[in-house]
Amino acid sequence: METADVVIVGAGIAGLVAARELSHQGRNVVVLEARDRIGGRTWTDRRLGYDLEIGGTWIHWTQPHSWAEVTRYGLDVTRGPVAEETYWLAGDEVRRGGLEDLMGLIDSGMRRVLESTRTWLPRPDQPLAVEGLEEVDNRSLQDALDELDLSVDERNANESAWVGHFNGPLDQCSFLSAMRWTTAAAGSWHLMHEATAIYRLAGGTRGLVDAIARDGGADIRLDSPVRNIAHDADGATVSYGEGKEIRAEHVIVTLPQNMIGQLPVDPPLEEGKTAPSAEKTGSQGVKAWIKVKGPIKPFFAYSSQQHPLSVVRTEYLDDDVAVLVGFGADGSRIDVNDAEQVSAALRTWRDDLEVLETTGHDWMDDEFSQETWLIQRPGQFTKYHAAQQRAEGRLHFASGDHANIWAGFIDGAIESGLRAVREVS
Ligand SMILES: Cc1cc2nc3c(=O)[nH]c(=O)nc-3n(C[C@H](O)[C@H](O)[C@H](O)COP(=O)(O)OP(=O)(O)OC[C@H]3O[C@@H](n4cnc5c(N)ncnc54)[C@H](O)[C@@H]3O)c2cc1C
């Protein structure tokens, strides 16, 4: 049987970082990737005439692991145009203003809902340090927002802002997740917004992914879905593709939370890994790219969490066209590849936009991700976080989904890959 020092399941960012580091240590590494491309939930693709990020997009200098990669490979970031107009809803009535008006509208709600963040999470790198964290983890973000008694337009705008961040219905998302995002940004909701939604890589995430993959020269095999893993005290045998097998001293598994429970492993994985997989993430939403006829002024809009698109804003602006990006809480409410449905969603705010083309990807229905970016359901973090990270014999686990600091982000994927490498070493 073929042998390797380490087999890595998945060539997303967690797997690629692990492969790079282990290759630099002189290990013989084989990466098995089910898709015909690397990058996993990051995917720069030429669509609508632009290099669009179909998955992970925004990164920031407050994300320590991501920024180390930016420095290492000499990458650069850029941003979309600053909004000159904003739209929001007071009931069914559309309100208009400038960016300051919209940010001012959500400021009080944001500050109040997040005010105990630093009490519960003084150290983002040690997220389980404070006792009794279940108290906030067991609550949904909706529970916490409902207590604020916000006016109707404040409520719509705050909920929409959180749908933009959480990509799921807020009653299914843990309140603690909101605090984890915010403590990673030193407790400031303004910084948290900037860190998670403004700056993107000038050469696309493709530039980062390709740089990591090239560095170290691990053997990356595409179209190689792993079928099952049998492990013992000395190593593991990984079956993949059409009847192929490889034996390794260590295996690093990088499957997303929603998938890992479906991978046959013998002896089986502990319940702390399979139970959250069966429960699924709270995030279950959609990201849309929308090309509209120009010229338009760059704009930013919040509707409500019930609308198919809760947030829309201008990301690319040219003289004759603009490309908008939008987010909704529930991927089943809208087909983002259907221009008619997307036009109807935009008419929530304005009927003067002519939609030329739309695109997106159904990550929930993608057999190799089955989720967008991780937001946990109430209770999942305190119950499962330690188990999700824990090695089982010669099996190790890396995923942006169970990072300590920026879980659910590119940064978290890098952090988790480095942690798994340290264990193997
Ligand atoms: C729409 C969207 C928007 C996002 N926006 C942002 C953002 O703006 N900023 C940010 O930082 N993050 C964002 N994210 C999250 C970020 O992309 C992920 O957290 C990160 O890329 C996860 O990396 P990973 O390596 O942990 O997992 P993945 O990228 O999911 O990698 C796992 C790999 O395993 C492969 N695989 C699955 N099953 C098998 C199998 N049986 N055998 C072999 N291989 C298998 C998959 O194909 C995949 O390549 C976004 C994600 C999505 C989907």
The ligand as a Gaussian input file, in Angstrom:
#p B3LYP/6-31G(d) Opt

LIG

0 1
 C      -20.259000      32.630000       1.007000
 C      -19.127000      32.693000       1.993000
 C      -18.635000      33.903000       2.403000
 C      -17.583000      33.981000       3.324000
 N      -17.056000      35.198000       3.657000
 C      -15.916000      35.261000       4.393000
 C      -15.221000      36.481000       4.536000
 O      -15.629000      37.516000       3.989000
 N      -14.070000      36.490000       5.285000
 C      -13.567000      35.341000       5.857000
 O      -12.517000      35.396000       6.497000
 N      -14.226000      34.168000       5.717000
 C      -15.354000      34.095000       4.980000
 N      -15.966000      32.888000       4.756000
 C      -15.484000      31.721000       5.500000
 C      -14.177000      31.141000       4.977000
 O      -14.239000      31.032000       3.569000
 C      -14.003000      29.765000       5.628000
 O      -14.083000      29.884000       7.023000
 C      -12.656000      29.132000       5.295000
 O      -12.365000      29.234000       3.917000
 C      -12.718000      27.672000       5.743000
 O      -11.536000      27.000000       5.390000
 P      -11.347000      25.486000       5.842000
 O      -10.100000      25.018000       5.189000
 O      -11.504000      25.355000       7.300000
 O      -12.631000      24.727000       5.230000
 P      -13.041000      24.467000       3.701000
 O      -12.654000      25.619000       2.861000
 O      -14.457000      24.070000       3.702000
 O      -12.104000      23.245000       3.273000
 C      -12.469000      21.894000       3.419000
 C      -12.049000      21.168000       2.151000
 O      -12.370000      19.792000       2.288000
 C      -12.846000      19.318000       1.025000
 N      -13.601000      18.097000       1.249000
 C      -14.864000      17.972000       1.711000
 N      -15.187000      16.664000       1.802000
 C      -14.110000      15.954000       1.392000
 C      -13.827000      14.562000       1.279000
 N      -14.696000      13.610000       1.627000
 N      -12.615000      14.204000       0.803000
 C      -11.676000      15.135000       0.459000
 N      -11.899000      16.464000       0.558000
 C      -13.097000      16.866000       1.034000
 C      -13.652000      20.481000       0.510000
 O      -13.878000      20.392000      -0.873000
 C      -12.782000      21.657000       0.908000
 O      -11.862000      21.972000      -0.096000
 C      -17.021000      32.785000       3.838000
 C      -17.507000      31.552000       3.409000
 C      -18.547000      31.501000       2.499000
 C      -19.035000      30.165000       2.028000

